């Protein structure tokens, strides 16, 4: 059983770990701070989801630990490749398992807890949920995937609106008018779009619109609606007929589920 002291150790470890990536170079430090903020936001969001589900203390602790560790690789990724794009570097979840193994950060947990944390980190960025009979693992994974999306959308919608702008968000994609028909078609079919079909920043925005088809809890639908994420993404896109059609499809789905 995870104790409060264990949780405090993870929080302190994270604060110590990220210090090594502060360089004094504004471009690098701003990108690193982006992911520090994201991690802390995901912690807050996953705990809100846990509260909405009325989960016990053990689930709260596991949820907070996986939120702290889910993107622990991002700092090393940016220092190595100067991008957060997995397509231009390497799968950040796999890199995360390397960081977890090399640092021994989860060694204080039981073997079962270690296995759950590693599996959640590994699968948190996959296109779909894995098949598993482990309901505890699937629950924590779904919570993390929802909290991750909520946090990312808060950051990117601020960025697109000209608030807290950070060039690392666009992942080196060209900010040109083109839009992938494959991504639009996924939205019209009410499916999450494939990151491999992204070619432009507009594609990235539409990919984020499609996340509404890959959330798991009533709380998350309510957050999407309350924070107007789809409308904010829409306002950052060209107002063509095909984009409007895609946005209508996403909004209609959200309203039916929120």
N, C-alpha and C positions, 0 to 999 in steps of 0.2 A: 504493500500500500504506500503510495507516494505521500510524503509528509510535507508540511509547510516549509520545513528547513530545506528539503530537496528543491522545491520550487524557487526558493530564494537563491540557492546556489546556481540554478540555471539563469536567473535574471542577472546575477553578479557576473557570471561567466560571460554572458553575452556582452555586457558593458566593457569588460576587459578585452574580449576578443576583437571588437570592432575598432579599438583604439589604434591597433597596428596599421590600419588602413588610412589613417589621417596623414596627409602628406604636406599640407600647406599650399598645395596647388588648387586654385579655386575650382577649375573644371572637374578635377578628380574628386575633391572633397564634396562638391555639391551633388555629384552622382552617388557617392557613398551615403551621404546624408539622406538622399531620396529613399534608399532601401532601409536605412535605420528607421526612418519615419514609417515606412510601409510595414515593417515588422511590428512596430509598437501599435500601429493601427489595427493590424490583423489580430493581435492579442486582444485588444479591446472588443473588436467585432465578434470574435469567436466566443468570448465570454458572454456577450449579449445573446448570441444564439443559444448557448448552453443554458442561460437563465430562462429564455423563452421556452425551452424544452423541459425545464424544471429538472435538470440532471443533478446527480449527487456530486459530492466534493471530489471523488476520484476522477470522474469524467471532466470536471472543471480543470483539475490539475493537468491531466493528460492533454486536454485541449490547449491549455496555455503553453505547455512544453512544445507541442508540435508547431504552434504558431511562432514561438521564438526561433525554432530551428528550421522551419520550412524553406527559408531562403538564405540560409547561412552561407551557402555557396556563392551568392551573388557578389559578395565583396571580392573574393578571390577571382571570380569570373571577370569582373570589371578591370581589376588590376592586370590580369593576363591579356585580355582581348580588347579592352576599352569599349565594350558594348554590353548591353543586357540582352541582346538578341541570341537566342540559342542557335538559330540557323546560321549565324555568323561566327559562332564560337563552339560551344558544346552544351549538351543537355544539362541544365542547371540542377535538376533533381539528382542525376547521377553524380555530378560533381559534389552535391551536398552530402551524399553518402560517404564520399571520400573524406570530406572535412570532418564529419561525425566520427568516422573510424580513426582518422589520424589524431584527433584531439582527445578521444576517449570521453567526450562530454556526457554521454548517456550511460557510462559504466556504473554509475550509482543506482541505476534502475534495475528491476528484476529482469530476467531473461525474456519473459513474455512482454514486459513493457518495452524493452529495447527493440524487440522484433516489431511491435506495433508502431513505434516511432519511426523506425527505418522504413517500414512499408508505407506509412502515410506520407513521409517526405518523398519517397520514390514515386508514388502515384499521384501526388497532388496536382501536377501540371499535365497529366495525360488528357487526351481528347475525350475519354469516357471512363466511367468507373470500371474497375476490374471485377471479374466474377469471383465471389468469395462467400463462404459460409460463415465467416467471422463477422458477426453483426456489430461487435464493439469497434472493430477496425473500420468497417464501412461507415458507421455513424461518425466517428472522429474525422474520417477522410472527407465525408460530405460537409461537415461543419467547416473544416479548413478550406475546402474549395469555395464554399459560399463566402466565408470571411475574406478570403483572398480577393475574390472578384469585387466585393464591396469596397475594399480598401483601394484597389487599383482604380476603380471607376471614380472614386473621390479625387484621387491625384490627377488622373488624366483629364477629367472634366474641368478641373481648375486650370490645368495647363492649357487646354484648348481655349478657355475663356480669357487667357492672358494673365491668370493669377498663379503665382508660384511656378513660373515657367522653368522648365529644365530640359535641355536638349537631349539628355539621355533617354527621355521617355519615347521619343520617336524611333529609337533603335536604328538610326541611320537610314530610314526609308525616305525616298524622295517625296516632297510635299507638292505633288503634281495632281492635276484634275482627274486622272484615270481612276476607274473603279473596276474591280474584278467582278465579272458576271457570275463566277462560281460562288463568291461570297454572298452576293445578293440572292442568288437562287437558294442558298442554304437558309437564309432568313425567310424567304417566301415559303419554304418548305418546313419552317419552324424547327430548324436544326442548327446546332452550333457550327460555325464556319471553321474551316481548316486553316491553321496558321501558315501552312505551306502555300496557300493561294494568295497570300499577302504580297503586294508589289509596291503599294504606296501608303502614305499616311491615311488617306481616305479609306483604304482597305482595312487598316488597323482600327480605325474608328468603327467601321461596320462590323468587324470581327467582335469588338466589344459590345455592340448592340446585340449580337447573336448570343451573348452570354446569358441573356434572359431565358433561353431555352435549356440551360444547364444549371439551374439552381434547385435546391432541395427542400427548403423549409418555408413555411408561411412567413416567418420573421423576415427572411431575405426578400421575398416578394414585396412585403410592406416597405422595406428600406428602399428597394428599387423605385417604388411608386412615390414614397414621401420625398426622396431626394431628386426625383425627376431625372434620373440618369439617362434614360432613352431620349427624352426631349433635349437634354443638354448636349448629348452626342449629335442629335439631329441638327441642332443649331450650328454645330461646327462642321457640317457637311454641306456640299453643294445641293441646292434645292431643286434637283432634277426630278422628273416624274418617277424614275426607277428608284431613287433614294426615298422619295416620299412613300412609295408603295411598300418598300422594305420597312420603313419606320412604322407605318400603319399596321403591318403584320406583327411586328414586335410588340407594339403598344396594345393591340387587341389581345394578344396572348397574355401580357402582363395583367391587364384589367380582369381577365377571366380567372386569374389565379391569385390576385392580391386580395 
